[in-house]
Structure formats: structure tokens, C-alpha cells
Amino acid sequence: MDQVLSKPCSTSVLYIIIFIFNLSNVVSAATFTLINKCNYVVWPGILANAGTTKLDSTGFQLTPGGSRTFQAPPGWSGRFWGRTDCTFDANTGQGSCKTGDCGSNQVECNGAGANPPATLAEFTIGSDSGPSTQDFYDVSLVDGYNLPMIIEASGGSGACGSTGCITDLNRMCPTELRDGDGQACKSACEAFGSPEYCCSGAYGSPDTCKPSVYSQMFKSACPRSYSYAYDDATSTFTCTGADYIITFCPSSPSRKSSKDSSTMPMNTGTTSTGSGSNSGTQENPGSSWFPDFSIGDSSRINSNLAMQFTLFTSLISFFLVIISIS
């Protein structure tokens, strides 16, 4: 009888061991934390790229001072943005936003992207088994600008620089790019639709599509953000094994990160409630708005180690139980 049971029992133990070790490796590739430091409500939108898993929400309300965290699997790619001046019916949930609206007629964007102009935070998270374990991220003004935003990397290895745009482009937006009553600033492509501004047609390559006077204005104000389609060299950032903090309307400047050597002017101030427009004072050029952050073990990495240790001890306990009843 013992011999009859030994093989199924051994097989079951093997399956359990495989399950536990696989479970120990099922950890989030990245944690995204969205923080609203605006003095008005922001409705973040989230769009997962084709072929990647959607996160827990595609759109939600974030009150001033509020935050929300999302876990993303390895290989995830997509974008985050902020919608402003939104009105949603309390009974039906239907409504829209004046900037960054995704056209879903709901708080959830349900797979729809932002209608330009909108400031975008874009990510491609490294895959454990793919060609690259490196994360790529940027803040893009290619589709215009509606509110200030920065990305900070927490933990991880590599350059892991902060990036984004905190300068109030709505206040300095040329009349021909101004959207509505000045709550957002269009890109030249959105405003004029011509190939030279959209990097399309005969201008559809890095050799033929060059910065315009409008993209140079964006770049001057926000040196680390994408200003036009081929603005890769100074606008794409990489990190490995990090978590990310996306902040709308970041707070006042602090000392630059030890990993960040470049500087940019800082424009801080108050933001009119519900309007998405800022008023502020220009700091001295050369002062960096990039906040401090640690480079090394992130809280996510520590929590993953703790999870694996817990699973390992559970496995030991399981073996002790098997031995005791055998």
C-alpha cells in the first residue's frame, strides 16, 4: 500500500514545489504610484499598449493630495496622463473633460487614449524573458501639453533619471497653439496638421524632420521632455528594476539627484482651481527642479525578497508536515 501511494505522493510534492517556486517569481515588474499635488482634481487616464495587460483601472478621480498605486507585470507598456476640468453625472457616470478627455463618456477610459493636447508619461517595462530587462520611460509633449508632470524612479539600477515638464506652458503658449480658453497648449502638428510639423510624408524620418520653432519653445522650457517625434536623444530614460512615481503639479524644487547632472529652470506657483492653468515665479536658471531620490534597493525589491523568504519558509514547513505524516 505504501508503494502504491508513494508515486502519487511524490508527484504531488513535486507539483507543489514547482508551484511555490513559480509563485515566488510572479512578482510585479514595476509599481506605478500616481500623486496629485495640484490644488484641483485630476482624473488620470491609463492606456495599455496593444498586447499588454490593462492595469486595475483605465481612468479614475484623484483629489488634491491623493495618490493611487498600480502593479504592472513584466513587459508592460503604456501611458498615463491627467484629465482636467471633468464633469461626470453622479447618477449615470457619464461626462467629459475639457483637457485630456479620452472620449469614453465615462470616468474609465476603457482602452481609449487622450485627445490632444495632453502631457503624457510613457513606459515600456523590461521583460524577464524578453530581449531587454531595461525599462524605458519619457514625458512627451508631442501631443501638446495640459498640465505639469514628472516621473521619478525609485530604486533600480542604471541612470534612472527624473524627467518631465513642470514649467507652465499654458502661460507661455503662443496664440496660434492655445487650446480653448488657454487650459492647454497644442503641438504644432495638432494646430496646423502640416507634414513638416507632424514628421509625416516626406518628413517622416529623423533626417528630414527637424525641430520647429514651436518644438524648440517646448524644449527650451522642458529640456528633458519629448518636444517632437524624433527628439529621442535627450528625452528617453532608462532604468532596471525600479518603481515609478508620476506626480501631477510637482511641489517646489529641491536639490538635484546625484544621478542627474543637467539642470533646468523651475517655475512654481499656484494653480487656479479646476482650470489646469498655473501662475508662478521663474526661478534663477541653473536651479534644478529634479527631486532627490534613492538609487539602490527599492521598497518593491525588499518586499519581493520578503515574499520569497515567506514562500521558502512555507515550503520548509510543508516538507516537515510531509515527513511527520510519512
C-alpha positions, 0 to 999 in steps of 0.5 A: 500500500505504501508503494502504491501511494508513494508515486502519487505522493511524490508527484504531488510534492513535486507539483507543489514545489514547482508551484511555490517556486513559480509563485515566488517569481510572479512578482510585479515588474514595476509599481506605478504610484500616481500623486496629485499635488495640484490644488484641483482634481485630476482624473488620470487616464491609463492606456495599455499598449496593444498586447499588454495587460490593462492595469486595475483601472483605465481612468479614475478621480484623484483629489488634491493630495491623493495618490493611487498605486498600480502593479504592472507585470513584466513587459508592460507598456503604456501611458498615463496622463491627467484629465482636467476640468471633468464633469461626470453625472453622479447618477449615470457616470457619464461626462467629459473633460475639457483637457485630456478627455479620452472620449469614453463618456465615462470616468474609465477610459476603457482602452481609449487614449487622450485627445490632444493636447495632453502631457503624457508619461510613457513606459515600456517595462523590461521583460524577464524573458524578453530581449531587454530587462531595461525599462524605458520611460519619457514625458512627451509633449508631442501631443501638446501639453495640459498640465505639469508632470514628472516621473521619478524612479525609485530604486533600480539600477542604471541612470534612472533619471527624473524627467518631465515638464513642470514649467507652465506652458499654458502661460507661455503658449503662443496664440496660434497653439492655445487650446480653448480658453488657454487650459492647454497648449497644442503641438504644432502638428495638432494646430496646423496638421502640416507634414513638416510639423507632424514628421509625416510624408516626406518628413517622416524620418529623423533626417528630414524632420527637424525641430520647429520653432514651436518644438524648440519653445517646448524644449527650451522650457522642458529640456528633458521632455519629448518636444517632437517625434524624433527628439529621442536623444535627450528625452528617453530614460532608462532604468532596471528594476525600479518603481515609478512615481508620476506626480501631477503639479510637482511641489517646489524644487529641491536639490538635484539627484546625484544621478542627474547632472543637467539642470533646468529652470523651475517655475512654481506657483499656484494653480487656479482651481479646476482650470489646469492653468498655473501662475508662478515665479521663474526661478534663477536658471541653473536651479534644478527642479529634479527631486532627490531620490534613492538609487539602490534597493527599492521598497518593491525589491525588499518586499519581493525578497520578503515574499520569497523568504515567506514562500521558502519558509512555507515550503520548509514547513510543508516538507516537515508536515510531509515527513511527520505524516510519512 
